[in-house]
């Protein structure tokens, strides 16, 4: 999986477990693509401090995933529903296709 997509998924699932400051820095650097220097200047900390915080956040988010496997389960369910939708389309089972579409939208 692409690194950015992986980071975004981990943050979607576990980001609320980070401190407010960590969320702010992580969102700025990883999700909004601000440079370390820009974030450091805005927050009045060093560039190295921002870098270290991003590394700690990534490690923390990965540890949550290692313990809870929520992203793994989400991706597995999404894959299975896509397969159901494909099979339903082949058999023209419109009700099954509609239900699988609803599930995918909720995920």
ABEGO torsion letter per residue (X at the ends): XBAAAAAAAAAAAAAAABBAAAAAAAAAAAAAGBBAAAAAAAAGBBAAAAAAAAAAAAAAAAAAAAAAGAAAAAAAAAAAAAAAAAAAAAAGBAAAAAAAAAAAAAX
